[in-house]
Amino acid sequence: MKKSIYATALAATAALALAACGAAPEDEPAGNATGDGGTSAAGGDNADFLACVVSDQGGWDDQSFNQSAYEGLQAAVEDLGIEQADAESQADSDYGPNVDSMVQQGCDLTIGVGFLLEDPIQQAAEANPDTNFALIDSAFSGPDFAPVELDNAKPILFNTAEASYLAGYVAAATTKTGTVATFGGMQIPSVSIFMDGFADGVAKYNEDNGADVQLLGWDKEAQNGSFTGDFDNQANGQTLTEQFIAQGADIVMPVAGPVGLGAAAAAKAAGDVKIIGVDSDWYESTEYGDIVLTSVVKKIGQAVQDTITESVEDNFTPEPYVGTLENEGVGLAPFHDFDAEVSQEVKDAVAQLQEQIISGELVVETPNAP
């Protein structure tokens, strides 16, 4: 699969894709790794519509982007009275078979969760032109990585650099040690875009305040930094975060799905380190709320629900959805327990920066933008 060589093709695909994450479903997902479906009890005129979702690694209970996508599926099932099927991927080798399972079950719309599902979703869309598909965190591309538009396949993208910019500014303003850090799971555009915005936000705070807050884990100009190499081994996130803490970091933003929970465990054990969550509001979605300064929220669930609704109502288009601060597809979560530690001056500065980004006065530059 061409995504197996995404590292060497990063520059060519940078303009195509972005990053992901979300909040946990309360109920066990209907279906299993082979894509067995569950039927909505709501019934109604849409009862013969089958909406399907295939996870990335980590499964539906990853407290990250898979869960957020699954919540969007559940909301659509409840609201529209449709049927659902889902398939959990435990390894790269599951992506193709899981997407094929959805096709074989007759799904009207199949959504792949994550950049790494581009190949199987694109191949399925090309082979089944009368069925709709969508892909979270990546657009589609040809063998030469040139952009490709498919009439029956919709990219669902998020400009998380905008919200991460605000998070970086807050982190730089809040650190007591003068050192903050970020790291990713894999170096793919949907991860690096978070890190780009975070780096620029730290730099903006330094510029505006004559400060010298140091950022560990990412060099935006070189597009080079720290990655665990996976999205599911929490021990890797814990080890890397312990190294950052040893270098003086007291605020860490992991962009690594469930691996980020390992980072939170390290921060909790240190006793004086805060975490910035990604994709969902980690104060609400994880057990580490008391150390979560804020989160860079990505409303994957709403985008999934909206895409399913469009398809049910015969309004599906291949036009990419791009979540931004302006359309509230991305955003900065509240400061929750740390609200009193973030000064009103900083809150006002962040609000002004957000207004400038929305108006276009301030553009957060990133080679990983959608």
C-alpha positions, 0 to 999 in steps of 0.5 A: 500500500502506498501509505506504507511509504508515507514517510518518504512521500510526506512532502507530496501528500502534505497538502492533502491530509490532517490529524484526528481524535475524539471521545469515548462511546458509552455503549459497546459498539455494535459489530466486531472486527469482521464488520457484523452489523447492528440495527437501530431500534428507531426504525423509520423510513430510513431503516434500509440505509446501512451506514458503516465505519472502519476504525484505525488501530486502537479500536472504538474505545481508544479515548481518541479519534476512533471513539469520536467517529463511532459516537457520530455513527451512533448519533446518526443511527439514533436520529435517522433510524438507520442501520449500522455496521462497523469493523475494528482494525487492530493492525495495518493488515486489517484495513483492506479486509475490514473495508471489503467486509463493509462492501460485502455487507452492502453498506450505503456509506462506508467511512474510514477513520484515519489517514492510513485507511486511504488506500483501501477506501480509495480502492473500494470507492473506485471499484464501487461507483454506486456506493458512497465512501468517506475518509477522515484525515486524508484526501485521495491521491494517485500513484504519483501522490497527485490529488484525485477527486472521486465522485463517490468519496468525501475527504473529512479534514481538519485544520487543527493547526489553528486551534493548536496555535492557541494551545501553544500560546497558552502553554507558553504563557502558563509554563513555570519551567519555561519548557514545553513539549509535544510529540506524535505517534507517526509522522503523517500530515494529520499528526504534524499539523497539530505540532506545527500550530503548537510550535507557532503558538509558542513562538507567538507568545515569545515574540509578544512577551519578550520570552524564551519558552523552549519547545521540545519534540518538534522543529517546525522549519525542519519538519523533524521531531519526536514520534513513538512510531505507533498509535497504540502502545501507551508505554512508548508515550510514557517513556518519551514523556518521562524524557521530556520531563527530565529535560524540564518540560512541565506541559506536554501535548501528545498527538498520538491517540491512545499513546497519549494516555501513556504521556498523561500517566507520566505527567500524573506521576511527576506531580507537577506536569500538565497535559494538553489533550487532542481531538476530544476534551480530555477533561471529559473523555479521560481519567486524567482531567485534573492534569489537563490544561486544555485540549485541541478539540476536533469535532469528528463525531459531528462531521461523521454524523453530518456526512451520514445525514447528507448521504441518507438525504441524497445530498452526498457530495465529494466536496471536502469538509474542512473543520476550522475555527470559523466553522467550529470544526476545531477549537480550544477546550475550556481550562476547567480546573486550571481556569484560575491559573490562566490570567485574564490577560492571556485569555484576552490575547487568545480570544484576539488571536482566534478572532484574527485567525477567523477573519483571515488577518492571521494565517497559521502557516503549515505544510500539512494544511488541508 
